[in-house]
Amino acid sequence: MRSRYSAPSTFSYSFGPGPLTPAVKALLIANVAVFLLTLISPAIVLQFGLWPEAVFEHFAIWQPVTYMFLHGGFGHILFNMLTLWMVGVELERMWGTRYFTQYYFVSGIGAGLTQVILAVLPFSFAPTFYSQVTIGASGAVFGLLLAYALYFPHRTFYMYFLFPIQARVFVMILGAITLLTAVFGNAGGVAHTAHLGGLASGYLYLKSGRIHPVSEIKYRFLKWRINRMRRKFDVYSGGRADDVNRRVH
């Protein structure tokens, strides 16, 4: 015979950063929709992918933006959208939708312009960049990873889904591997220079002082509340490098 009332369960679990925020949700929907569309009509890639030759000779100035919504396969879009969700939701909550959207597109467009600039430099590698098509949101995603590592340097990432590593170390390793591969390695069809462009663009945008004052005040208030509650709840190391008491719940 069962009791009419039962004690509530103390077991709970969670995965990921929580519910989708507006900009992240819109970006996920747009990227998946365009990916499905390219499966039906692959020619879209040539029209909206980033092709420096088309930018200069056919004035296709939309391509440094539209290329971010195209992907070359299921694994490509899965990695980018998973990372967008995992780090983008928390950044958007902290910054607000407007600044998060600005930062995302600054990183992505900066990554694309890196490819365009490399295509016209007076070096032997330029013709390769001039005639190749770049697609994917990876440049913008690399920018998000950089921002996440700057704000939450002690958060744990699982490299290759196996090895726990701090966010700041993870991004430094990722950046170093990307740089070495871009300079000395075989790209293997991956636009490593665009990834570096996304990192650089995101960093310069953050350091240019473009953080909205209200967003910064909200962040500071949130950290103050967390620090007040740390004696009542278990806490784990995290937060930004410039915080005196870096703690998150």
Secondary structure by P-SEA (a helix, b strand, c coil): cccccccccccccccccccccaaaaaaaaaaaaaaaaaaacccccccccccccccccccccccccccccccccaaaaaaaaaaaaacaaaaaaaccaaaaaaaaaaaaaaaaaaaaaaacccccaaaaaaccccccaaaaaaaaaaaaaaacccccccccccccccaaaaaaaaaaaaaaaaccccccccaaaaaaaaaaaaaaaaacccccaaaaaaaaaaaaaaaaacccbbbbbbccccccccccc
